[in-house]
Amino acid sequence: MAEYVNYLRVFGAPGAARALFGAIQDDTAGLGSVDLNRITPMPVWMREEPLGAGTVRRQGGENCWLDWRQANWGTRWNTLKAQASAAAYDGGDTILFYTQDAGVPVLMQHASRLCPDAALLYAWASRDVGMDCGAARYRDGEILAQICPRPASRQAYELSFDILREPPEAFGLRYDPDAGTYVYEAEQKQKKENGEYGNHFGQDHIGV
């Protein structure tokens, strides 16, 4: 299950960021952390407990916490490493937090309603670099702009590098102008050794 790196930045009057961050913080960690349950609360009657197939059939998936979270949060798990997020917070207008399996753009859109006079910039990227990333700007529940690049495209890789704050080399990648995107150096080397790259001659060229 891939970990996601998320950044949330607030553009608004002095104090807007701190007010929002206080409203969505994980109370066990403090400012800089995020508790998804503070944005869209799970029903109080719904308990987080082990779920068997029989329980899901009996109660209905939508009445079980895993499916409810997937439908309402976009991920089945609350944020990861809350203490690390709080420790990384410098008191400014940006926080860093971690999620599992998915970014949470819909929840951040909802969070923007908590500070209607400010704009929010949210960016997310999977550590499975280049596969799922995006950025969006919100104000009072409205999407002002959004970008979700096609997986494995040059744009997706470069946005991922920017959000993860790691260069292509850290993932064993380099830009291939022929492919128009980034490729793994080990795979590219293997293809070259196998004759899959370069100006080689195949049957169509030599007529046999």
N, C-alpha and C positions, 0 to 999 in steps of 0.2 A: 504494500500500500504506500503510495507516494506521499511524501511530505510536501506541503506548499508553503512558500514564503509570501507573506502579504504585507503591504504597506498601506497605511491610511494617513492622508494628510488633510488638514483643515485650513481653508482659506476664509478668514472672516475677522471680525472685530477681536481686539485683545481679550483673551479669556474664553473665546468660543471653543478653542481646541481643548483646553483643560476641562471645561464644562462637559463636553461630549465624552471625552476620555473617562471622566469620572462616572458618567452615566452608564457606560458599557464595560467598565472594568470588572475583572475577576476579583472579588473582594478578598480572596485568600492571597492574592499577589499584589494588588494595588495598581496605581496609575501606570499606563503603558501596556497592560494586559487587556485581553478581551474575553468576555463571557458571552457567547452567542445567546444564551438564555436571557440575558439582559436586554437584547434587541427584540427578539420574538420569543416570548416565554413559552415553554412547553406546558401544557395543561397540568394543573396541580394534581389531578387524579391519575396522571400517567406516570407510573414508576419506572425507573431505569433498573431493569432486572434481566436475568438471562431469559431468552425467549426460545422455546421449542416450537416445532412445527405445529403441534397440537394447540398451543396457546395462540399462535397466529391465526390458525383456522377458526378457533372458537371466538376470538375477540375481533378478528378482522385486522388486516395489516395496518390500515389507517389508524387503528386504535392502539397500536403498539409503538413504543418510542422510536425504534429504528426507522420504520417507514415514515412516521410523523416527522422526524428530523430531516429525512431525505427530502420530503415534500416541502417542508417549511424553511429549512436552513440551507438545503442544497448539499449537505453532507451529513453523515450519520454520527459524527463525533464532534464534541466541543473542541475548542482550541487546545493546542499542545504547548507545552513549555511556558506556561503563564509566568512563572518566576523569572525565566530568562528574558521574556518580553519586558517585564517591569524593570529588571535590572538594566536593560538596554535603553530605557526611556530617559531622555535628557531634559525633560521639562518643556520641550518645544511643541511644534505643531504637527509632528509626525510620529506615528508608532509603528512598530514592527511586531507582527504576530504570526503564528504558525497554525495551519490546519492540515487535516489528513484527507486525502482522496480528492479534494476539490477546493477551488476558491469559493468565496461567498459573496459574489456581486449583488445578488438579490437582497441579502441581509444588509449590506452596506448602503444600498438604495433606501431600505427602510430606516437605517440609522440616520440618514441625512434629514429625516423628518424631526429628529430630536434637536437639530440646530438649524431651523429654516432660513436664518439670515446669513448662513455661511455656505460655502461650496466645499464638497468633499472630492478628493482625488483618491481613488483606490486602484491598486495594482496588485496582481497576483501571478505567480509562476510555480509550476511543478518542478521538483528537483529532477524529474524525468525530462531533462532540458529540451525545450523546443516543442514539446507535445501539447501542453495546455498552459496558456498564459493570456493575459489581457489587462486592460486598463479602462477605467471609466470615471467620468466626472458627474457628480450629482448635486442637485440643490432641491431641498424640501420635497424629496420623493420623486423628483423628475430626473431622467437621464439627459444630461446636456451633451455628452459625447461618449463614445464607446468604441473600443477596438479589440477584436478577438482574432488574431491572425490564424491563418490555416496552419495546422500542425506540420512541423518539419519544414516550413517555409523559411526563407531567409529572415523575414520580418519576425516570425515567431522565435527563431533562435536569438536574434539580436535583442528583442524585448526581454527574453529570458535572461540573457547575459546581464542586461542592465538591472533587472529586478534582483537576481541572485547575487549580483556584484562579483561575478567571476568571469574571467576571460574564456574564450573558446578552448584554449589549450588546457584549462583545468578539467575539461570533459573529454579531452582527446579529440577535439574537433578542429577543423580548419575550413576556411571558405574555399569552395570549388567553383570557379567561374563557369565551367562547363555545365555543372548541375544547377547553378544559380542559387545554391544554398550551401549550408555547412554539412560536411560529411565527416565520419569518423576516420581518422588517419589510418588506423589498423585495417579497416575495411577497404579503404582506397588503395593501400599498399597491396593487399591481397588481390584485388581486382587487376591492378597493374601487372602483378606477377602472373595472373591467369590470362592476360591478354585481353581483358575486357575494356581497357582504356587505351587510348592512343590510336594512331593511324595505321591499324593493322589491316591486312587484306583477308577477306572472307571469301566464300564461294562465289558471291555475286561479283567480286572484283576480278577473280582469275578464271572464271568460267568453267569450274569443274564441279 
